[in-house]
Amino acid sequence: MNNRGLLDLIISLLPGLSAAEKIKMSDNFNNEDELLICTQRQTEALLERALKKYWEINDIRDRADKIDTICRKRSINWVSWTDASYPPLLREIYDPPPVIYYIGHLPNPEKSLLGMVGTRKPSPQAASHAYKLSFGAGRSGVSVISGLAIGIDTMSHRGNLIGCAPGYAVLGSGIDQIYPSSNRLLAKRILDSGGAVISEYSPGVLPGKWTFPARNRIISAMSRSVLIVEAPEKSGALITASFALEQGRDLWVASSGIQQSVYYDRSGTIKLADDGAEIINLAQDIFEKWNITAGEKKENTAGFTDEPASRRIAASTANILEIEI
């Protein structure tokens, strides 16, 4: 917590405001007292619109105090948009979260992150490809950021961790509500890697349909480039793709996600490729686009094969996801 006290945490809890409006309020108040004595008319003048219902600011202040206490007890950190340690790429977007909660260590702003997302029901080829790409990236020190969902997200996280890079997961729920619960161990491994689990939602907030599209903008915002591995046309991964384009991020699709199939719906990634998204075959393609040199332990570049140990790990992960490789 910075010298603004709970001000930014209180603002983040104000109901009926967009993220951009909360940022505007953070910019216009310097301490809690200024906010506590602000009238509805003054707030409406600042926001340049009428509020349907004004809040009980003291109640919200009490709630912020309780959340801060919970965070301290559970080793949960929170950082506001006004703080220098707030992720700089996230700060650049139109509607950054006024506060983010995290456990672990936020990514080094000097190092680029690769966003990797896709369907929760991947084909064996795409699941293996996601693992292979993220593993190759990790071996060269490139960290993946994803959403901890089952399917492509899980394979991307696992491959990157086995590649020995710190991992990053953004939740569509409170920081203490790991979803799905089957990925709690994976979340722990991400923390053990030196990475972080991140959320804009306060402790105790359960996941909902509206929380996942909102979290996708954070994944794309914190990434230098976003790779959609495999996805149908109506999917959260395509929402992430839209955010990536809106935020000026590179948008790529994996070669495994653009091959026609009668068994798996790849309409989303196929459409992205048809619309001009660049195709990624190997981790080396990523390094070339970023103009970086791959590490000494390079991936096998012969198709989708990999060294035996990594294939065993991928096979084990695929078994948990009930898919075949």
C-alpha positions in Angstrom: 0.0 0.0 0.0 1.4 3.4 -0.9 1.0 6.8 0.9 -2.5 7.2 -0.5 -3.7 4.8 2.1 -6.8 2.9 1.1 -8.0 5.6 -1.3 -7.4 3.6 -4.5 -8.8 0.4 -3.0 -12.0 2.3 -2.0 -12.3 3.7 -5.5 -11.9 0.3 -7.0 -15.0 -0.9 -5.0 -17.3 1.9 -6.0 -20.4 0.4 -7.8 -21.8 1.5 -11.1 -18.5 2.9 -12.5 -16.4 1.7 -15.4 -12.7 1.0 -15.0 -11.9 4.2 -16.9 -14.1 6.2 -14.6 -12.5 4.8 -11.6 -9.1 5.7 -13.0 -10.4 9.3 -13.5 -11.4 9.4 -9.9 -8.0 8.1 -8.8 -6.4 10.9 -10.8 -8.5 13.6 -9.1 -8.2 12.6 -5.4 -5.1 12.6 -3.3 -6.3 11.1 0.0 -9.2 9.3 1.6 -10.6 12.4 3.3 -11.1 14.2 0.0 -13.1 11.3 -1.3 -15.1 10.8 1.9 -16.4 14.4 1.9 -17.1 14.5 -1.9 -20.8 15.0 -2.6 -22.9 13.2 -5.3 -23.1 16.5 -7.3 -19.3 16.9 -7.2 -18.8 13.3 -8.3 -21.3 13.7 -11.2 -19.6 16.9 -12.3 -16.2 15.0 -12.3 -17.6 12.1 -14.3 -19.7 14.3 -16.5 -22.8 12.1 -16.1 -25.6 11.4 -13.6 -25.4 8.5 -11.2 -28.5 6.4 -10.8 -27.7 5.6 -7.2 -25.0 7.1 -5.0 -23.0 5.0 -2.7 -22.6 4.8 1.1 -19.0 5.8 1.1 -18.3 4.9 4.7 -19.7 1.4 4.1 -17.4 1.0 1.1 -14.5 2.3 3.2 -15.2 -0.4 5.8 -15.3 -3.0 3.1 -11.9 -1.8 1.7 -10.4 -2.1 5.2 -11.7 -5.6 5.6 -10.2 -6.6 2.2 -6.9 -5.0 3.0 -6.9 -7.0 6.3 -7.6 -10.3 4.4 -4.8 -9.5 2.0 -2.3 -9.0 4.7 -3.3 -12.2 6.5 -3.1 -14.3 3.3 0.0 -12.8 1.7 -2.0 -11.2 -1.1 -0.6 -8.0 -2.5 -2.5 -5.3 -4.2 -1.2 -2.4 -6.3 -3.1 0.5 -7.7 -2.9 2.3 -11.0 -1.2 5.2 -9.3 1.6 3.1 -8.0 5.0 3.0 -9.9 5.0 -0.9 -9.6 1.8 -1.2 -11.6 2.5 -3.2 -14.8 3.4 -0.5 -17.4 1.8 -2.2 -20.4 -1.4 -2.6 -18.5 -1.4 1.1 -17.6 -1.5 2.0 -21.3 -4.9 0.5 -22.2 -8.2 2.4 -22.2 -9.7 0.7 -19.2 -6.9 -0.6 -16.9 -8.1 -2.1 -13.6 -7.7 0.6 -10.9 -6.3 -2.1 -8.6 -4.8 -5.5 -9.3 -4.4 -8.2 -6.7 -1.5 -10.7 -7.0 0.3 -13.5 -5.2 3.9 -14.0 -6.1 6.0 -11.6 -8.1 4.8 -9.3 -10.9 6.7 -9.7 -14.2 9.8 -7.7 -14.8 8.7 -4.8 -17.0 11.9 -5.1 -19.0 11.0 -8.6 -20.2 8.3 -9.3 -22.8 5.5 -11.8 -22.0 3.9 -14.1 -24.6 0.1 -14.4 -24.2 -1.1 -17.9 -25.1 -4.8 -18.8 -25.1 -7.2 -21.2 -26.8 -10.1 -23.6 -26.5 -10.9 -25.5 -23.4 -11.5 -28.6 -25.6 -8.4 -28.8 -27.8 -7.5 -31.3 -30.4 -4.5 -33.6 -29.6 -2.4 -31.8 -32.2 -3.2 -28.3 -30.8 -2.7 -29.4 -27.2 0.7 -30.9 -28.1 1.6 -27.8 -30.1 0.7 -25.4 -27.3 2.9 -27.4 -24.9 5.8 -27.6 -27.4 5.7 -23.8 -28.2 5.5 -22.7 -24.6 8.2 -25.2 -23.6 10.5 -23.8 -26.4 9.8 -20.3 -25.2 10.5 -21.1 -21.6 13.8 -22.8 -22.5 14.9 -19.4 -23.9 13.6 -17.4 -21.0 10.3 -16.2 -22.5 7.4 -16.4 -20.0 3.9 -17.2 -21.0 0.8 -15.4 -19.5 -2.5 -17.2 -19.8 -5.8 -17.7 -18.0 -5.3 -21.0 -16.1 -8.4 -22.5 -17.9 -8.4 -26.2 -18.8 -7.3 -27.1 -22.3 -4.9 -24.8 -24.2 -4.3 -22.5 -21.3 -3.2 -25.4 -19.1 -0.9 -26.9 -21.7 0.7 -23.5 -22.3 1.3 -23.0 -18.6 2.7 -26.5 -18.1 5.0 -26.4 -21.1 6.4 -23.0 -20.1 7.0 -24.1 -16.5 8.8 -27.3 -17.6 10.9 -25.0 -19.9 11.9 -23.3 -16.6 10.4 -19.8 -17.1 8.4 -18.0 -14.4 4.7 -18.3 -15.2 1.9 -15.8 -15.0 -1.9 -16.6 -14.7 -4.7 -14.1 -14.8 -7.9 -15.2 -13.0 -11.5 -14.4 -13.8 -12.3 -14.6 -10.1 -11.0 -13.4 -6.8 -7.3 -14.1 -6.2 -8.2 -16.7 -3.6 -10.8 -18.5 -5.8 -8.7 -20.6 -8.1 -10.9 -21.7 -11.1 -11.1 -24.4 -12.1 -10.2 -26.0 -8.8 -8.5 -28.8 -10.7 -5.7 -26.3 -11.5 -4.9 -25.4 -7.9 -1.7 -27.4 -8.1 -0.8 -25.7 -11.4 -1.3 -22.3 -9.7 1.0 -23.4 -6.9 3.6 -24.4 -9.5 3.3 -21.0 -11.1 4.1 -19.4 -7.8 6.9 -21.8 -7.1 8.4 -20.8 -10.5 8.8 -17.2 -9.3 5.8 -16.0 -11.3 2.4 -14.7 -10.1 -1.3 -15.3 -10.0 -3.1 -12.0 -10.8 -6.7 -10.8 -10.7 -8.6 -7.5 -10.7 -11.2 -9.0 -8.4 -11.0 -8.8 -4.7 -10.7 -11.9 -2.5 -13.9 -13.9 -2.3 -15.3 -12.9 -5.7 -16.6 -16.0 -7.5 -16.1 -16.5 -11.3 -19.0 -15.5 -13.6 -19.7 -15.2 -17.3 -18.9 -11.5 -17.3 -15.6 -11.9 -15.4 -13.8 -14.0 -18.0 -14.1 -11.6 -21.0 -13.0 -8.8 -18.7 -9.9 -10.7 -17.5 -9.0 -11.4 -21.2 -8.2 -7.8 -21.7 -5.6 -8.0 -19.0 -3.9 -11.1 -20.5 -3.6 -9.3 -23.9 -2.6 -6.0 -22.3 0.3 -7.5 -20.4 1.6 -9.4 -23.4 3.9 -8.2 -26.2 2.2 -10.6 -28.6 -0.8 -12.9 -28.3 -0.8 -16.4 -29.8 -4.2 -18.0 -30.3 -3.4 -21.7 -30.6 -6.8 -23.2 -31.5 -10.3 -21.8 -31.0 -13.8 -21.9 -32.4 -15.3 -18.6 -33.7 -17.4 -18.0 -30.6 -14.9 -18.4 -27.8 -13.1 -16.4 -25.1 -9.9 -16.7 -27.0 -11.4 -14.7 -29.9 -12.4 -12.0 -27.3 -8.7 -12.0 -26.3 -7.8 -11.6 -30.0 -10.1 -8.6 -30.3 -8.5 -7.0 -27.3 -5.0 -7.7 -28.6 -5.8 -5.9 -31.9 -7.5 -3.0 -30.0 -4.5 -2.6 -27.8 -2.0 -2.7 -30.6 -0.5 -6.1 -29.7 0.9 -8.6 -32.3 -1.7 -11.2 -33.0 -0.6 -14.7 -34.1 -2.2 -18.1 -34.6 -0.6 -21.5 -34.3 -0.3 -23.6 -37.4 -2.0 -26.5 -35.6 -5.1 -24.3 -35.3 -5.7 -23.5 -38.9 -5.8 -27.0 -40.4 -9.3 -28.1 -41.5 -10.8 -30.8 -39.2 -14.1 -32.6 -39.2 -13.7 -33.4 -35.5 -12.5 -30.1 -33.9 -13.9 -26.6 -34.4 -11.1 -24.4 -35.5 -13.3 -21.8 -37.2 -12.0 -19.0 -35.0 -8.3 -19.5 -35.6 -8.9 -20.2 -39.3 -10.8 -16.9 -39.7 -8.0 -15.0 -37.9 -5.5 -16.5 -40.3 -7.7 -15.6 -43.3 -7.9 -12.1 -41.9 -4.1 -11.7 -41.8 -2.9 -13.0 -38.5 0.6 -14.4 -38.8 1.2 -18.1 -38.4 3.5 -19.6 -35.8 5.0 -23.0 -36.4 7.9 -23.1 -34.0 9.1 -21.3 -30.9 11.9 -20.1 -33.2 9.4 -18.1 -35.2 8.5 -16.1 -32.0 12.2 -15.4 -31.4 12.7 -14.2 -34.9 9.7 -11.9 -34.8 10.9 -10.4 -31.5 14.5 -10.3 -32.8 15.9 -12.2 -29.9 18.3 -15.1 -29.8 17.1 -18.5 -28.6 18.9 -20.1 -25.7 21.4 -22.9 -25.9 18.8 -25.6 -25.3 16.7 -25.4 -28.4 13.7 -27.3 -29.3 13.7 -30.1 -31.9 12.4 -28.4 -35.1 11.1 -31.5 -36.7 7.3 -31.0 -36.7 5.5 -31.7 -33.5 8.0 -34.1 -32.0 9.9 -33.4 -28.9 12.6 -35.0 -26.7 11.3 -38.2 -24.8 11.2 -36.6 -21.4 9.1 -33.7 -22.6 6.8 -36.0 -24.5 6.1 -38.0 -21.4 5.2 -34.8 -19.5 3.0 -33.7 -22.3 1.3 -37.1 -22.4 0.7 -37.0 -18.6 -0.8 -33.6 -18.9 -3.0 -34.7 -21.8 -4.2 -37.6 -19.8 -5.4 -35.3 -17.0 -7.2 -33.2 -19.6 -8.7 -36.4 -21.1 -7.3 -35.8 -24.6 -5.0 -37.9 -26.7 -1.6 -37.0 -28.1 
